[in-house]
Each structure stands twice: as structure tokens, then as C-alpha cells.
């Protein structure tokens, strides 16, 4: 990946691994936008988006990207996610809508995308880096217990449910697994690392590959 040109970094991660935090740190250090489920859901709700609606807005209003950009700032700077339009989309429509939003974001400027099937969405993108953040079950359970204030069994249940849901979602659209390391240029285990450590590994990799 060449950091001197427009780029996109995707962070796919196991729940409880700290991958979302890693993505935020990387985005901050590179001075680019960060996008995850909360941002995508907020944009979808705010603008009542579907792929068709996106194209309609683009055709009618040249300030489409300015509107998205301005609302993005509201989302990332707010402790709550303001929802101004109720949107009910089936999974296939939601996937296409998220893909559309993410690719529009990356087309306008460099960004870091956490989750949201990023490694699939940007597989053919000209200048990208796909990263997978993983950790042992013990590490994941402890982190989920701490962050969600649940006991060990509840943490294990959360992890099992999320792992199954995310894997099923991937397989619905692609003949691959999110655990297939061939989908990534960089795989990081968090067991002996802090989020800052992992972010630095990613930044060092980028420096190396940008030469």
C-alpha cells in the first residue's frame, strides 16, 4: 500500500480483540477518516438511505458528499447516534447500501474501515490494505467481560453468537471465510499487545510497503 496516494485500510476483527480501537488509533495517527458500524448505521438512518436513494440524491444535489461529510463529523463527535429517519432494509439491500457508502467514502478520501465486510468491499480497490485482528478466547472473554460488564459465561455466549453471525453474513455474499488469511495482507494476534502496539505494527507495515 502506498500511503502517499489515496488509500483504504480495512480492519476485520474478532469480537473482544480490540480491533475497533486499533482502527481508530490508526486513523488518528494517519489523519484520515474512520468508519465502522455506528457511523454507517447513523448515516443510513439520517438520510434514509438505500442504493437507489443514494443515486437519487447524487443526481439532484451536488452537495451530496458535503452533506455526508458534515454529518459524519456529527456522528464521530457525538456520544449518541441521532436517528432522524426510520429505515428498514433487508440484509441484501443493507449490504449493497453499506458497500455503496463505503466506496463513496474511499473514492473521496483516504480512510480506515473497521468491520462492515471491508475486505470484500475493497478487494479490487487499487490501493488498499486488509488487516485481520484476532486474539485467543481467554483474551477475548476477559475484554468482553470488562467492557460489557458481564460474567464469563455471558461473555462466551456473546462471542459465540457474534462469531457465528459474522461468519454467516460473509458466507451469504462470498464463497470465503473471514478466517481465511488469504483475504488479508496483515494478520495480528493481540494476546501480548496493546491496541497502541497493534496500531504501530500496522503503521510500520505501511511505511515498509510504501517505499
MOBEL-V94993 format. One record per pair of residues at least 12 apart in sequence whose ideal C-beta (glycine too) atoms are under 8 Angstrom apart, sorted by the first residue. I is the first residue (numbers start at 1). GAP is how many residues later the second one is. Records with the same first field share a line. If there is no record, write none. Layout:
I->GAP ; GAP
//
This chain:
1->126 ; 127 ; 128 ; 184 ; 205 ; 208 ; 209
2->125 ; 207 ; 208
3->27 ; 203 ; 204 ; 207
4->206
5->122
6->100 ; 103 ; 104 ; 121
7->103 ; 120 ; 121 ; 122
8->98 ; 102 ; 103 ; 104 ; 105 ; 110 ; 114 ; 117 ; 119 ; 120 ; 121
9->14 ; 17 ; 102 ; 103 ; 104 ; 119 ; 120 ; 121 ; 122 ; 193 ; 197
10->102 ; 103 ; 104 ; 108 ; 109 ; 111 ; 112 ; 118 ; 119 ; 120 ; 121
11->12 ; 15 ; 101 ; 102 ; 103 ; 104 ; 107 ; 120 ; 122
12->103 ; 106 ; 107 ; 118 ; 119 ; 120 ; 121 ; 166 ; 171 ; 172
13->101 ; 102 ; 119 ; 120 ; 121
14->119 ; 120 ; 121 ; 126 ; 145 ; 149
15->125 ; 129 ; 143 ; 144 ; 147 ; 148 ; 151
16->119 ; 123 ; 124 ; 125 ; 126 ; 127 ; 128 ; 139 ; 143
17->116 ; 117 ; 118 ; 122 ; 123 ; 126 ; 173
18->115 ; 117 ; 125 ; 172 ; 177 ; 180
19->95 ; 96 ; 114 ; 171
20->16 ; 94 ; 95
21->174
22->111 ; 166 ; 173 ; 176 ; 177 ; 180
23->13 ; 89 ; 90 ; 91
24->88 ; 90
25->170 ; 171 ; 174
26->86 ; 173 ; 176 ; 177
27->84 ; 85
29->170 ; 174
30->80 ; 82 ; 173
32->77 ; 78 ; 79 ; 80
33->39 ; 72 ; 76 ; 77 ; 78 ; 79
34->42 ; 77 ; 78 ; 80
35->37 ; 67 ; 70 ; 76 ; 77 ; 78 ; 79 ; 81
36->77 ; 78 ; 79 ; 80
37->77 ; 78 ; 79
38->37 ; 43
39->33 ; 36 ; 37
40->58 ; 61 ; 62 ; 76
41->40
42->29 ; 33 ; 39 ; 40 ; 41
43->25 ; 28 ; 29 ; 32 ; 58
44->43 ; 45 ; 50 ; 53 ; 54 ; 57
45->36 ; 38 ; 39 ; 40 ; 41 ; 42
46->25 ; 36 ; 37 ; 38 ; 39
47->20 ; 21 ; 24 ; 38
48->37 ; 39
49->38 ; 48 ; 52
50->37 ; 39 ; 43 ; 47
51->42 ; 45 ; 46 ; 49
54->43 ; 46 ; 47 ; 50
65->39 ; 43
68->33 ; 36 ; 37
69->39
91->78 ; 81
95->22 ; 78
98->18 ; 19 ; 23
99->18 ; 22
102->14 ; 16 ; 19 ; 20
103->18 ; 19
106->16 ; 19
117->52 ; 53 ; 56
118->12
119->13 ; 59 ; 64 ; 65
120->50 ; 53 ; 54 ; 56 ; 63
123->60
129->56 ; 57 ; 73 ; 76 ; 77 ; 80
130->53 ; 54 ; 55 ; 56
131->53 ; 54 ; 55 ; 56 ; 57 ; 71
132->46 ; 49 ; 51 ; 52 ; 54 ; 55 ; 56
133->55 ; 57 ; 65
134->53 ; 54 ; 55 ; 56
135->54 ; 55 ; 56
136->53 ; 55
137->19 ; 22
139->51 ; 52
140->15 ; 19
141->14 ; 15 ; 18
142->13
144->14 ; 15
166->12
167->12
185->20
186->15 ; 16 ; 19
188->13 ; 14
//
